[in-house]
C-alpha cells in the first residue's frame, strides 16, 4: 500500500467487518501518553481505572464503536516472567479493555519458543490486512511508527501466530503477575 494512501489506525479499525486482533510482544513500551502513568504506578503501585482519564476516552470510544458493529476484538500479549513494571501496569489496567468488550489473553514467553512470530507487534483486520507497529529500543514510537500490508504471506504469518498464541494464552481473569 503506498504510504500516502495508508489510513490511520482508527480508520483501519472502523473498516473492520468481522475481527480485529492485536499481538503485543514487547516487555516494555515507552510511548509518550503512557509514561507518566507507568512511572506513577512503579512508584506507588496505584492505578486509575477511570475510563475518562488520559488516553482512555479516545481508545475506548473506538473499541465500543467497533464492537457495536459486531466486530470481535481480541488482544494477546507475550510476556517474559517475572514481568516488568510496564507489564504489571498493563495487567492492572486491562480491566478497562475488558469492560469495553475486548478479550485479552497472556502467554508467558517460555511457551512461545516454537511459534513462528513476525518481528513486530501487529493488528490484523479481518484476516486480510496487517498493520505492523515499530518501536525504538526504549519502547517509544519509531518513525515511521507503522506499516500496513495486505501481502498474503505476511497476513498468513500474523493470523497463524495470533491464533497459536491465543490458543495457548491464559485469559486475563486467570493470569496473575
KEFILO-680637 format. One line per field, with one value per residue (C-alpha): residue in one letter; x, y, z. Coordinates in pm, 1 decimal. Last residue first. Layout:
N
r	c(a|...)
px	c(X|...)
py	c(Y|...)
pz	c(Z|...)
***
This chain:
177
r	c(x|x|x|x|x|x|x|x|x|x|x|x|x|x|x|x|x|x|x|x|x|x|x|x|x|x|x|x|x|x|x|x|x|x|x|x|x|x|x|x|x|x|x|x|x|x|x|x|x|x|x|x|x|x|x|x|x|x|x|x|x|x|x|x|x|x|x|x|x|x|x|x|x|x|x|x|x|x|x|x|x|x|x|x|x|x|x|x|x|x|x|x|x|x|x|x|x|x|x|x|x|x|x|x|x|x|x|x|x|x|x|x|x|x|x|x|x|x|x|x|x|x|x|x|x|x|x|x|x|x|x|x|x|x|x|x|x|x|x|x|x|x|x|x|x|x|x|x|x|x|x|x|x|x|x|x|x|x|x|x|x|x|x|x|x|x|x|x|x|x|x|x|x|x|x|x|x)
px	c(157.9|-155.8|-341.5|-687.4|-900.8|-677.3|-748.8|-438.4|-272.7|-204.5|-494.4|-444.1|-71.4|-147.9|-425.0|-201.7|92.7|-120.4|-300.4|20.0|204.9|-96.5|-105.8|267.3|238.8|-76.7|73.7|-208.4|33.1|23.5|335.4|369.7|555.0|756.9|944.2|972.3|714.4|866.4|979.9|1334.7|1474.8|1255.2|916.0|752.6|391.7|285.2|-62.1|-187.9|-471.5|-680.0|-763.5|-1048.5|-801.8|-474.2|-303.7|67.0|366.1|690.0|930.9|653.3|622.6|670.6|569.5|816.6|950.6|609.0|557.5|873.0|733.3|446.7|120.1|-147.7|-504.9|-739.4|-1095.7|-1207.1|-1554.5|-1510.4|-1506.6|-1230.3|-1009.4|-1063.3|-996.6|-655.4|-514.8|-358.9|-212.3|-62.2|87.0|247.9|359.6|531.0|684.7|843.2|713.3|886.5|836.7|863.5|542.0|353.0|32.8|-286.2|-565.5|-903.7|-1170.6|-1481.1|-1659.8|-2038.3|-2078.1|-2120.1|-1781.1|-1608.9|-1785.0|-1706.4|-1340.6|-1309.0|-1468.9|-1243.9|-936.7|-1045.4|-1169.2|-863.1|-585.8|-567.4|-868.4|-1235.2|-1221.8|-1110.7|-919.5|-651.7|-353.0|-156.6|156.1|318.2|649.8|606.9|243.9|348.1|616.6|364.2|106.3|368.1|498.9|163.9|89.6|451.0|505.6|757.0|670.8|841.9|803.7|739.0|533.0|188.8|-47.9|-368.7|-680.1|-959.1|-1238.2|-1559.5|-1616.5|-1315.4|-1318.5|-1353.9|-1040.2|-847.9|-981.2|-881.6|-534.2|-466.3|-522.4|-226.1|-279.6|28.3|245.5|157.1|0.0)
py	c(-1128.9|-1338.5|-1476.6|-1620.5|-1311.5|-1217.6|-1539.5|-1760.1|-1800.0|-2121.7|-2086.4|-1711.9|-1750.7|-2006.0|-1789.8|-1482.5|-1653.8|-1816.1|-1493.0|-1288.5|-1537.2|-1551.8|-1171.4|-1157.9|-1429.8|-1276.4|-925.3|-693.9|-463.3|-161.0|-11.2|161.4|411.6|578.2|699.9|482.1|502.3|475.0|144.2|232.0|25.4|227.4|96.4|-11.1|-126.4|-363.2|-317.4|-635.0|-665.0|-963.5|-1167.6|-927.5|-669.9|-793.1|-557.0|-602.1|-620.4|-670.1|-939.5|-1174.3|-1492.8|-1861.1|-2032.5|-2285.2|-2063.7|-1925.8|-2110.2|-1957.8|-1615.5|-1648.7|-1607.5|-1358.7|-1331.0|-1038.0|-1010.8|-657.5|-552.8|-202.5|-350.9|-585.9|-304.4|-109.1|-426.3|-431.6|-151.1|-379.2|-607.8|-310.9|-177.0|-516.6|-536.3|-197.7|-292.5|-589.0|-945.2|-1234.8|-1372.0|-1253.7|-1161.0|-1249.8|-1048.5|-1134.1|-892.4|-989.2|-768.2|-925.6|-694.2|-682.5|-320.2|-217.7|-378.5|-124.2|176.4|46.1|-2.0|341.3|505.3|306.9|440.6|805.6|802.1|606.0|848.4|1015.9|971.1|920.3|540.7|582.2|271.9|478.1|278.3|278.9|71.1|389.6|437.8|192.8|305.1|671.2|591.5|392.7|672.5|933.5|726.8|628.0|908.7|928.5|570.2|386.0|24.7|-254.2|-629.8|-638.7|-899.5|-747.8|-924.4|-747.1|-890.9|-709.8|-928.8|-922.2|-604.2|-389.1|-55.9|147.9|-25.7|93.9|448.8|449.5|329.1|596.7|514.2|444.5|610.9|836.7|539.7|336.5|0.0)
pz	c(3756.4|3765.9|3464.4|3529.2|3461.0|3169.8|2983.8|2961.2|2623.9|2436.9|2191.8|2161.8|2091.6|1821.1|1674.1|1669.7|1506.5|1236.7|1152.8|1153.6|932.7|698.0|668.9|593.3|325.6|171.9|141.6|251.1|424.9|653.0|808.9|1142.5|1356.7|1083.7|1273.1|1582.1|1860.9|2208.0|2354.4|2455.0|2165.6|1930.7|1829.1|1503.1|1474.8|1194.8|1047.6|884.6|633.7|528.2|838.0|912.4|1046.1|1191.9|1436.0|1482.0|1712.2|1523.6|1404.1|1297.0|1503.0|1416.6|1742.8|1888.7|2166.1|2266.7|2596.7|2751.3|2657.7|2907.8|2717.3|2822.4|2692.0|2638.8|2502.3|2423.5|2532.6|2676.9|3027.7|2915.6|2789.2|3113.2|3313.8|3139.1|3359.1|3622.6|3355.8|3172.2|3495.0|3574.7|3211.3|3245.8|3579.9|3402.5|3436.6|3607.2|3356.6|2997.4|2822.0|2503.7|2493.8|2309.2|2219.2|2076.4|1920.6|1767.8|1523.3|1559.8|1450.7|1816.4|1882.1|1659.2|1813.9|2163.0|2075.1|1911.2|2213.8|2447.9|2267.7|2266.3|2626.7|2750.1|2653.3|2996.2|3222.1|3127.6|3166.4|3529.4|3631.9|3798.8|3912.5|4235.4|4291.2|4421.2|4245.1|3953.7|3909.8|3898.3|3640.0|3433.5|3433.6|3344.1|3051.2|2899.8|2651.9|2540.8|2433.9|2646.4|2587.4|2774.0|2772.4|2397.9|2212.0|2162.8|1920.9|1823.6|1664.3|1481.2|1350.9|1146.7|941.8|1021.9|836.7|1156.1|1279.2|975.9|1018.7|1384.9|1286.8|1028.4|663.7|436.0|96.5|114.2|219.4|-92.8|0.0)
***
